[in-house]
Amino acid sequence: MAVSSSTNRADTPFADITHFRSLIGALQYLAITRPDIQFAVNRVAQHMHQPSEHDYHCLKRILRYIFGTLGRGLLIRPEDLELRGFSDSDWANDKNDRKSTSRFLVFLGTNLISWCTKKQPKVSQSSTETEYRALALLATETMRGEAIAECLSELQSESHENQQKALLTLVSITKVSPQNRNLLAQTKGVVSTLLSLSMSPSSTTIQLLALSVLFNLSLNPNLKQTLADMEKILFLNSVILSSTSAEPSRIAASLLCSLAMLDKNKAKFGVAGTVEALVKVISRPRGPASHHFLSTLAELVQFHGNCTVAVRSGAVPVLIKLVEDSDCQDLAGTSLAILCLLARFEEGLTALKEMDKIVALLIEILKGKCTLSKEGAADILLRLFDESEGCIRDALRLPEFSSVLADLSVRGSVIAREKASLLMKKLMEANMDVVYGDTGNKTAAYLQWI
């Protein structure tokens, strides 16, 4: 699609700037895998701070083009590993500030693997200067490609020193660049090589670096489903259960959490035994990777099937014990957040109701200082009160509960204040029904309760 470089900025300002920026953000995300729209998106994005009606019209043209080309994409064929690059520039094409635009394409064989459209930061004095800037941008990108090719060669070496050096380079170049991640993942045999290195029993450093590269690859949404096959999940389960070193377990848990962020993957982890493995490792004495295990479990139990597996694996008493024994507010808060997720489903709520002195424990949490823990405890109490009259009676027997709720409704966060008000209302209604019955003097009951 052609976008005029002489966009008239005197047009009527576009009213809904938030909507415009939201569409630009979505298109920039899509341009990661659609080189055909990158230039047009780049041009329109330059006006996102003060968009006009004309800019919005250009944006809708891009959307219409995408709708008409949904079946198009990049075709990757088995080819030679020769790296080819092409650059171009448009000298002073922006008539508003006279800055130029650089573009390049990088091919591996005949496969397009990297592309860029970027406005140059400074005004070039000649077309030659503009071309050199574009060439320098291309050279930087091809050097990354050559570095990846060299690293892949060194990974096949039997020398641990060469493998470690190559993995360090791969961790560095895949940490911030989505295109480098795509390039690496598309290379045949790379993922299987990284998996075999991460199983290395002879070097913890190599194992850790290989897992770190796999984690970086999982940050690309289009690679999450590719990496989440049963073989890889089972291997990661074995890593987090291993007690030889905490650091590989931490990276493996982070990788599982990243893969679980794709909803299509969540069900696989319940089948593969990841939930049971996490509950088992969390039940051990607290280690340095506990927070990573809890974060992964929190991501997984958002799927109902995984919630059922977690409850049957004994997650509720394990998490309650972690809340009681933990001196770390973050761990206690995350544990309560998981319990809140479990309480959304019948199995989790039933397990919570069966816990001894659960109401007293939650009230103690409401007395604490951690905002996240207070919100979680209040949310669980609300669910328990909705389902169990026994829990309400337990709360009525605790004289300090009313003062705790009153304090929380004044000094807590916005969410905590809302939940505290709902809890006070439920307790007052329950107290009036118990003491005075449905036809008693409820006004007197209310005054007595407060």
N, C-alpha and C positions, 0 to 999 in steps of 0.2 A: 504494500500500500504506500502510495506517495503522500508525504506530509510536507506541506509548504514550509520553507525555512523562513518565510517572511510573515509569520503569524501576526495578525493585527491585534496588538495588546490593548487597543482602545475600544475593543468590543465590550458589550455589557458583561460585568462580572458574573460569574456563575454563583448561584445562591448557596447550594449545598456543597461546601468545600470538603466536608468529611466524607461524603459519598464519592466525590471525585478522587480523593486520596485513597480511599478504600479500593476503588477499581484499579487505580495505578499500581497499588501494592500487589493486587492479585495478578495483574498482567506482568509485572516484573518477576514474580515467582514463576509464572508460566513461561516467560522468555528464557529461563534456564534450559529448557528442552525444546524451545521453538525459535531457532535462529532467524526464521523468516519474519518475525514480528519485532525483533529486538531494536532495530533502528527506529521504527515508528513509535514504539513504547518509550524509547530514550528521548525522542523529540518532545512528545507530549508531557513526559515526566518533568521536563525542565520548567514547566509552567504550573506545577502542582501547588506552589505557595500562593499564587494569585491567579487561579484559572478563570478563563472567560467562557462565554457560551460557545465561541468558536473552538476552544480547546476541548470542551465536552463533546462537540459534534465530531471532532477528530477521534476522540476516545470511542464513541459509539461506532465509528467506521471500523476501528480495529476489532471491536467485539463482533460486528457483523462478519468481518473477514474470518475470524476464528470459528464462528458458528458454521460458516460454509466450508471450512477445511478441517473438520473434526477428525476425519480419517487419515490425515497426513501426519507423517512423523519421520524420524531419522532411521534410515536403513543401515544396519551394521552387517558387513560381509566379512568372511575370513580373507584377509589380505596380508601382504607383506608389511613389515614394520618400518617402512621408510617414512620419515616425518617430513611433511611439506607444509610450508606456510605462505600465505598471501596477505599483503597489507595494502591499504588504500587510505586516502584522506581527502577531505573536501575543504579546500582553503577558504577561510572566512565566510563559511556558508550561513552563519547566523547573523542576520543583518541588525540584530539588536545590540550585540556586543562584539561582533566580528571575530569570534573564536571559531576554530576549526574543529572538525570531527574526525577521529581516527577509527579505522575499522580493520579487523584482520580475521582470517580463517585459518585453522590448522587442521590438516588431514593426516591420518595414520593410514597409509596406503591410499585407498579411495574413500575412507570413512571420515566424515567430519566429526572431530572430537572436541574442538574448542573454537569459540568465536567471541567477538567483543565489538561493541560500538560504544565509543567513549568520547565525550567532549573534552578537548584539550584545555588544560587549566590556564594557559596563557595565550595571548594573541601572538601569532607567528608573523614575522616580517616578510616572509616570502613563501611561495608554494614548496620550495625545496626544504625549508625548515619544517614545514608541515609534514612532508613525506618522511623526513628523518624521524620525527616524533612518532609517527605511526609505525615505522620500521623498528624503533627501539621498543615499543610496546609489544610487537610481535616477537622480537628476540627474547624478551623476558619470558614470554609464554612458552616458546619452543625450548628454552633452557629447562623449564620445568618438565616438559615432555621428555627431553633427553635424560634428565635426572631420574625420572620414573623408569625409563627403559634400562638405565644403568643399575638402578636398585633391583629391578626384577632379575637381572642377570646375576647380581651378587647374592640374591636370596637362594639361588641354586647351588651356591658354593658350600663346601663342607666345613669351611672355617667359621667358627662362632664369631670371630672378630669382624669378618666381612658381613655376616648376617646381621649382627648388631648395628653396624654402621649403616647398612641399607635400611633397616627398620627405623632407625632414628630419623633418617631423611624422609621416609614415607610418613611418619607421624607428623613431621613438621609441615610437609607440603599438602597433606590432606586435612590439616587442622582447620583451615579457614577458607579453602577453595572448594566449592561444590563441583566445579568442572574437573578439578584434579581427582576428586573422589569418583566421578563418573568414568573418567579415563582409566583409572586404576581398576575399578570393578568390571569394566568391559573387557579387560585384557584376560584372555583365556588362561585358566589355571591359577589366577592370583589368589582368589578366595580360598581355594583348597590348599594352596601353599601356606597361606597365613594360618589356616586352621591346624595344619600339621606342625607348624612352628610353635603355635600356642599350646600344643600338647607336649612340647619338648620337656622331658624329665631332667635333662642335664643342665639346663640354664634357666633359672627363674627370670632373669633379665630379658632373654629372648621371648619367653612366654608372655611376659608383661607387655613388651613392645608390640608383639603380634596382636594381642588382644586390644591394645590401644588403637592400632590401625583399623581393626574391624569395627571398633566403636566409632571412629571418625567416619567410616563408610556408612554406618547406620544413621548418621545425621541427615543424609539425603533421603527425602520421603520416597523417591522412586526405587531406592535400594533396600528399604525396610523389609518388603515382602520377599525379595530375593534372598536375603540373609536369614530369614526366619523359617528355614526348613527343619524337619524333625531331627536330622543328624546334628545340626549345629546347636539346636536347643538342648538336646540330650547331653552334648559335650559341655555346654555352659552350665547345665545343672551339676555336672560332676565337678566343675571348677569351683563353684560356690560352696559345694559340700566339702571340698578338700580343706583340711586344716593345716597344710604345710606352710602356707604363706597367705597373709591377709590381703596383700596388694592385688594379686591376680583375681582373688575373689571379689574385691571391690570393683575392678574394671569389668569383670564378667557380669556382676549385678547391674552395673550402669548400662552395659550393652543390652541386657535383657529388658531393662526399663525403656531404653530407646526403641527397641523393636516392638514392645508392647504398646507404644503410643499410637500405632496403626491399629484401628479397631478390628480389621480383618485378621490380625495376628493373635488377638487376645485368647480366642478359643483354643488355639494350638497349645498354649502353655499349660492349660488345665489338663489336656490329654497327655502331654509330655512329662507331667510330674513336677513342673517348675514350682507350682504353688506349695506342694508338699515339701519340696526341698527348701524353700524359703522359710516355711514355718519351722522346719527342723533346725535350720541354722540360726534362726532368731531365738529359739529356745535355749541355745547354748549360752554360757556366760558372755556378757556383752564384750564385743571386740571393736576394733577401729572401723570395721566396715558395716556396723549395725545400721547406720542411717541409710546406706545404699540399699541394703536388703529390704528395709521398711518401705522406702520409696518405690521399689520395684513391686512389692506386694500391694501397695496402695494403687498402683496403676492397673494391676491385674484384676483385683477384686471389683473393679467397676463393671466387669462382665458377670452376669448372674451365675453362669455355670461355674466360674472360678470362685465366686463367693461360697457356693455350696461345698466345693472341694476344700476351701480354707476352713470352713466351720467343722467339717468332718475330720480334718487333719488336726483339730485342736487349737486353732488360731486364737479363739476368744480367750481362754485361760492364759495362754502364753502372752498375749498382748496386755491383758489385765495385770499380770505379774510384772511386765516391763514397765507399765505405768506406775505401779506401786514402788518398785525398787529403783527406778531410774532417778539419778540426780541431775540428769540433763533435760532441760525443758524442751529442746528440739525433739529428742527421742520420745518423750512422753506425749508431746503434741502430735507427732506423726502417728504414734500408736493409737491415740484417741481418734484421729482422722480416719484410720483404717476401721476402727470399731464403728464409727458413724456410717461408713460405707457398708459394712456388714449388717448394720441394724436396718438398712433400707429393705432388706429381704427377710422373709419369714424365718428362715433357718437361723440367721444371725441374731435376730431379735429374740427368738426362743432360747438360744444359747446364753444370751445376756441375762434374760430373766431368771435362768437357773443358777447364775453365779451367786455365791453367798455374799451378803452385805454389799451388793453392787450399788445400791442407792447411797449408802453411807460413804463409799469410796468416791462417787461422783460429787457428792457435796463437799468433801475434803478438797477435791480438785477446784471446785468453784471458789474456795477460799484462797487459792494460790494467786500467783502474779502473772502466769503465762496466759496471754490473751487467747492464743490458739487452743490451749487446753480447756479454758473456760467455755469457749464456744462449742467445742466438741462435747464436753460433758453436758452442757445444757441441751444440746441437740439430742443426745442419747436419752436423757431424762424425759424429754418431750415424747419421744417414741415409746418409751417404757410406760409412761402415764397413759398414753392412748390405748395401750394393749393390756395393761395389767393393773387391776385395782389393788393387788397386793403391794405393788411398788408405791402406790399413792399412800397406802396405810403406813408403809415403812417410813415414808417421808414425813407424815404427820406426827410420828412418834419422836422425831428429832426436833427439839425445841429451837435449835439454832438455824434451822433451814429458812425460816421466814426472814430473819435478819440478813442471812447470806444473800438471798434473792433481792431483798430491798437494796442492799449495798451494790449488787451487780447491776440492778436496773438504773442506778444513778451514775456509777463510776465505770461501768464496763464499756466495751466497744459498741458500735451501733447494732451489730448482729447480736451480741450478748445481751444488750438491753431489751431487744425485741423478744428474745427467747425467755429471758427472766420474767418479763411481763406476762407471757403466755403461761409459764409455770405457776406464777402467783395466782393467775385466774383459775387454773385447773385445781390448785390446792384449796383455794377459797370455796369453790363450788363443792369439792369433795368434803371439806370440813363442815359446811353448812348442811349437806345431806346427811352426814354421819351424826352430827350433834342435834340438829333441830328437825331433820326430816324435810320432806318436800313442802310441807305446809307450815313450818315453823317460822319464827321471827328471824329472817335471814339478814335483816339490817343489823340486829343485835349481834348475830354471828360474825358478820363482817367486821364490826367495830371491835369485837373481842379478839378476832384473829390478828388484826393489825396492831 
